[in-house]
């Protein structure tokens, strides 16, 4: 938290009034009290948080009907100096002792009453008067202590005085002789003297709202979580009084309510000595602990009653063997228990409804008599068991002798049989060893011959492969070197041409600027026309520079595309050579297999298997030949595509030359228009001077109006010519203005929504259906492009039609058959992308993205730019003009490029799978 804010909160106090908050500075004692209050609040919140974490980590099920709780408390405390802590602990022990008395003593007497036996009431010490002395309102010790804490000028002397005034004649409260402020309480365990010097300070627990707000805004998540629940603010002060004893009393009352709802079991722990050493017992300390814990009182009550109680079923089950004649089932369990006790001559026992109650010591007599009966029965069992064991040992010895004789005879017979078996086995082993030696010698000779042949064949094949690899590498290096040389020459020539054009245009512009400056010096009225002409000249130069940049970027893209097509052609040639080598290897393997067939003519079964394998290899050889022919046809098709790309490059160069000629013509038109404008302005100036000098005021207005109309007509003609020369695309407002003007304001949104819905439905039907091709043109791409052009989607700032088209194409690719859908949509998507690249322009942003796209992936220069010239021959370029594209159209082009790359990748993966199967079959 903030250190300065903490210092301000600890040293000041804010009081809320009707007029507002009043901030009061605190003295040293009050600031120390505020600091102590903050420390107490943090400690209390941290302790509550720790208890909550421990309860959650125990893993107790909150929805469980049965729970087990453990309450651990040491007992009464009595030291030389007892303070507020010992008072609270002893108060809790008094409460628990009262609960123990009610549970043990009262429940035992209730059990006697429930069993309806003759008994007399047992007295026990009740400590309710001590509890009333401590907690009873309004004059108990705790209420008086809270009342004293509420007054800031109260001290422990005033608290002691008020306490003795109210409880002067109470038997449980005494006043020590040598102290005026201490008081003594006669607890259940004994008398304890408490010192009241620190009672008021320890009972006070102020909660300051500013402290809680500061801690809740702490940057530490733990501290902010401790103060998440804000305390209620008082009406006039930021301090809220909270009593420790009251909270302790409430928590103790909640604990007692929980204990009353459960079935408690008590475990009394006794500390053997105060030195914490083993094998040492302090009798007086142990006796004091037993007396304080109420154990001696419980023993006294138990001895006064019937400490031993058993149900009739348990009693008969344990002591029924003392009277076996009664266990035949003709008597009730209560009758059997009574007769057993009468037989043993026991008195002073009681028979209840369900249990038998015995005095102290009677259960020991029953257990000793039961032990005697069990001892005599055990002796009889031992005697019978020893007789059985001796008889069993004699029978086992006799059986062992007969078994030993049988075993000896069997050993002699087995030895004779073993000798005969070993002789027969030696003959068989000799036969197999001789066969193994001859077979191993033959196998070694055969493996040596095969190894020698395979090494010779491998050496020859490796030599051939190294020669072919070097030849291919040399060819590849030569091709790259020639390509780099021609590319550098082309780039240098192109740069020099552009530099010459720029210098020539700059020279013409300077000449024109010089002429205009001279005219401006001659006639100061033409300065405005000069400025306009300079601006128009700058616009024309900027457009020419943009055209040059577009031309250079197109040339670079085409060169990159041609180089990548050459690379793909070379890779396909390498794959063709690899397949040829694989077929040669297969032929050699067929020859080897034929030699092996001639050698294995002797074995009929092996010969048949080799014949079957030979036929299969012939089929595979034929299949490989057919695949090689297919690859050759593909290679030829790629060569044709390369030649077409080169032709398209030459056509593009011719187009660029035509564009340059058009630019020069436009410059001449601009110059002629500027000259006309200068002449018109000069005539206008002369006519104005004449009108001012020689005409009356009445005719001046008409003359000026006709002159201004003439001048405005000239300007309008000039602007119309400029618009015709520039590459401007029609806007939707120009075309749809007349249509939308006739509609009312209420029907216009409805009609536009219906029109958009019809457009979307038409596009979805066009995407989902297979429209095919017409005259070599993909119909779906043509329809989509014409629809977007007609709806002016490329010029709109915000539209969702492009996202709808991309989603429709992706859905068709997921649902349709890959062998049919992927080629069809590759042609449509690439055609649509080609149309967008040729007919859209976007003031630099479009060019930057087109320059970055070839570096991102290899598909755009290889597929998209390569398809520009074929679509030109087909007819996509005819009649299309360049348009200014907005951001959604540029984003649609990028998404369409990604879609084309995705389709191309899927087709490439499918072809790789097919080629890998073919290559594996060739290798096999």
Secondary structure, 3 states (H helix, E strand, C coil): CCHHHHHHHHHEEEEECCCCEEEEECCHHHHHHHHHHHHHHHHHHHHHHHHHHHHHHCCCCCCCCCCCCCCCCCCCCCCCCECHHHHHHHHHHHHHHHHHHHHHHHHHHHHHHHHCCCCCCCCCCCCHHHHHHHHCCCCCHHHHHHHHHHCCCCCHHHHHHHHHHHCCCCCCEECCCCCCCCEEEECCCCEEEECCCCHHHHHECCEEHHHHHHHHCCCCHHHHHHCCCCCCCCCCECEECCEHHHHHHHHHHHHHHHHHCCCCCCCCCCCCCCCCCCCCCCHHHHHHHHHHCCHHHHHHHHHHCCCEEEEHHHHHHHHHHHHHHHCCCCCCHHHHHHHHHHHCCCCCCEECCCEEEECCCHHHHHHHHHHHHHHHHHHHHHHHHHHHHHHHHHHHHHHHHHHHHHHHHHHHHHHHHHHHHHHHHHHHHHHHHHHHHHHHHHHHHHHHHHHHHHHHHHHHHHHHHHHHHHHHHHHHHHHHHHHHHHHHHHHHHHHHHHHHHHHHHHHHHHHHHHHHHHHHHHCHHHHHHHHHHHHHHHHHHHHHHHHHHHHHHHHHHHHHHHHHHHHHHHHHHHHHHHHHHHHHHHHHHHHHHHHHHHHCCCCHHHHHHHHHHHHHHHHHHHHHHHHHHHHHHHHHHHHHHHHHHHHHHHHHHHHHHHHHHHHHHHHHHHHHHHHHHHHHHHHHHHHHHHHHHHCCHHHHHHHHHHHHHHHHHHHHHHHHHHHHHCCCCCCHHHHHHHHHHCCCHHHHHHHHHHHHHHHHHHHHHHHHCCCCEECCEEHHHHHHHHHHHHCCCCCCCCCCHHHHHHHHHHHHHHHCCHHHHHHHHHHHHHHHHHHHHHHEECCCHHHHHHHHHHHHCCHHHHHHHHHHHHHHHHCCCCCCCCEECCHHHHHHHHHHHHHHHHHHHHHHHHHHHHHHHHHHHHHC
